[in-house]
Amino acid sequence: MQITFLGHAGFLIETQHALVVADPWLSPQGAFDSAWMQFPRNHQLAPFVREKLELSTKERFLYISHEHKDHYDPDFLRTLTKRDFTVVIGRFRRTALRDAFEAYGARRILTCEDQQEVPFKGGYLKLYLTDSGTNRDSALLVQERGRSFLNLNDCKVHDRLQRIVAEEGPIDVFTAQFSGAIWHPTCYDYSREEYAEHSRQKRASKFEAVARAIEIVQPRAYLASAGPACFLDPSLFHINLEPVNIFPRASELFSFLHHRLAGKTPRLFEPMPGDVLDVELAEMVSLAPERVTDENVSQYLRSYAALQTRVFRERRRNMMLEEVDRIHLRLREELQHKLDVFSLAERVMMPLYLGLLELPGQLIRVDFRTRRVDVVGEVRDLSRYTLIASAADIVRVLDRKLNWEDFLLSFRFRASRQPDIYDATLHNFLAAEIEDLRTMCDGTLDTESRKERTLVSAGGQRYSVNRFCPHQGADLQEGWIEEGRYLVCPRHRWRFDLRDGGVCSANGCSIQAEPSSGKEEDKPVAVPEQRPSV
């Protein structure tokens, strides 16, 4: 088995009889309305991947983990004229990805259930799915003749890793996301000190998740992938240069892992697009000539941005006031339609304000309690969530050129919230499509209906807690204890304070922790362990 790194989260896995292209993101237009660009640049690999998928005599698979456009690249896929390969995707409640591939015209489309195997001569693929709220993703395992590659990409199955390893045996090569991929704190109106502190916390949490995953999987080699994109739009370029942000380079992760894993670190690789790893040897056997280092990264980004100038020049346009007024009206109608089908509206305690930069005195106020959408002249609530964007960017959502989540990941807006607490329900209202809101709400209720309890030991005390995280249902038996009092969810690293009834201070959610004497035969699910600093 050989693995060619295609950049970002993309891989070409080649065995004796099969070829798997996973998440090829290769278009020079980037992703999320060109806000994200591949880092390092990998567009030069498009002809190579196209040739492999169209002309290889091996059994060919195209695997797409999820809808996000830094994994699913329809612009590149449209350049393939011969589509007689097998498309492998997860069977998610939202069918948009499946619908797109049915229209695409591939020879065969396999929509896999969780843990479903796809056999090929000498081996198989297996998918592991998560499907909760707006989180739809899958991880990929490739097994061939005793060698294995486990690719988590962005998929939060950390609470299942022990079972995966127990069922599949030793993992040779492992990869999992180590960089941020969300609009907090990037798009929020924080002071520089607050921005840096939030970034440090998220970075520490992500690094710790990778370290714990490596401890469980114990691979021979770890590949740093699904790492930072870069931001080359002149209005976003500053993100690359922040002293601390949620988009670290692999070298920073590796420094943490060497300290955190204390001599038990697997071989660590920061591949460049085009590098080839031999799984049998667990080493790189071919290296791409272009290398990005800590020393040359700033100049590299500026040169890269100069190459992409045309992309951003073409997306800008001026609007007449009449057109802005029409967009404002359409946005009000869209939000009212979302609110009408949002069955969890009564849970959102603060109103949502959305505004267009071009109309500063006409804010759209969404009141979840009364299910009303009105226009107001100013923010009039001390407790509120506010989002401001340009009409030119919002209209691309209303025209269905972007979905809401793609728009939010474009980072082309500013947000603030008071109090500064994450509200998952409000987040899901913003990020979900109208047609998905009912299913999303039903999924939230299904997660909350799971009332199984379990025991946790922390700081010399045992606690009875809800076994499943209220956020997206992760199994807290796979969590861990920090600072002798916080039970940490293995999927998104929410910290529940066992001494405060199991409340997560970041969002107010609770796992209903109660002191318990327990039984001698009851085994606690986690042991106290202090998280190293980053």
Secondary structure, 3 states (H helix, E strand, C coil): CEEEEEECCEEEEECCCEEEEECCCCCCCCECCCCEECCCCCHHHHHHHHHHHHHCCCEEEEECCCCCCCCCCHHHHCCCCCCCCEEEEECCCCCHHHHHHHHHCCCEEEEECCCCEEEECCEEEEEEEEEECCEEEEEEEEEECCEEEEECCCCCCHHHHHHHHHHHCCCCEEEEECCCCCCCCCCECCCHHHHHHHHHHHHHHHHHHHHHHHHHHCCCEEEEECCCCECCCCCCCHHHHCCCCCCCCHHHHHHHHHHHCCCCCCEEECCCCCCEEECCCCEEEECCCCCCCCCCHHHHHHHHHHHCHHHHHHHCCCCCHHHHHHHHHHHHHHHHHHHHCCCCHHHCCCCEEEEECCCCCCEEEEECCCCEEEEECCCCCCCEEEEEECHHHHHHHHCCCCCHHHHHHCCCCEEEEECCCCCHHHHHHHHCCHHHHHHHHHHHHHHHCCCCEEEEEECCEEEEEECECCCCCCEHHHCEEECCCEEECCCCCCEEEHHHCCECCCCCCECCCEECCCCCCCCCCCCECCCCCC
